[in-house]
């Protein structure tokens, strides 16, 4: 099993803030939908194993899922 995924929210000044982690990519995506419904922003998923950003979602990507 890998190290999982870290979830970050993008701040208006361009910095990233860590908001949580998930064991699977699907879990990370579900958590982003839940987070974005309370705090619309740009969100990123980073592989804890490689350090690579593997997905990012902005308000437009999440709009329907959060409505």
C-alpha positions in Angstrom: 0.0 0.0 0.0 1.2 3.5 -0.8 1.5 6.5 1.4 -1.8 7.9 0.2 -2.7 11.4 -0.9 -2.5 14.9 0.6 -5.1 17.5 -0.1 -4.3 21.2 -0.4 -6.3 24.4 -0.8 -4.9 27.2 -2.9 -5.0 30.6 -1.2 -5.6 33.9 -3.0 -1.9 34.8 -2.6 -0.8 31.7 -4.4 0.3 29.7 -1.4 -1.0 26.2 -0.6 -2.4 25.1 2.7 -2.7 21.5 3.7 -6.2 20.5 4.6 -6.2 16.7 4.9 -5.2 13.4 3.6 -6.8 10.3 2.1 -5.9 6.7 1.6 -7.2 6.5 -2.0 -7.5 8.9 -4.9 -11.3 8.4 -5.0 -11.5 9.3 -1.3 -9.4 12.4 -1.9 -11.7 13.5 -4.7 -14.8 13.0 -2.4 -13.1 15.0 0.4 -12.5 17.9 -2.0 -16.1 18.0 -3.1 -17.1 18.2 0.6 -14.5 20.8 1.4 -15.4 22.9 -1.6 -19.1 23.0 -0.7 -18.1 24.7 2.5 -15.1 26.7 1.2 -15.0 27.3 -2.6 -11.4 27.5 -3.7 -8.8 25.7 -5.9 -7.9 22.3 -4.5 -4.9 20.0 -5.3 -4.2 16.3 -4.7 -0.6 15.4 -4.1 0.8 11.9 -4.1 2.5 11.4 -0.7 4.7 8.7 -2.3 6.1 10.8 -5.2 5.4 14.4 -4.1 3.8 15.1 -7.5 0.6 17.1 -7.8 -1.7 14.6 -9.6 -4.9 16.5 -9.8 -6.3 20.0 -9.3 -9.8 21.3 -9.2 -10.9 24.9 -9.4 -14.3 26.4 -8.7 -15.6 25.7 -12.2 -14.6 22.0 -12.0 -16.4 21.7 -8.6 -19.4 23.9 -9.3 -22.0 21.3 -10.2 -20.7 18.8 -7.6 -21.1 21.3 -4.9 -24.5 22.7 -5.9 
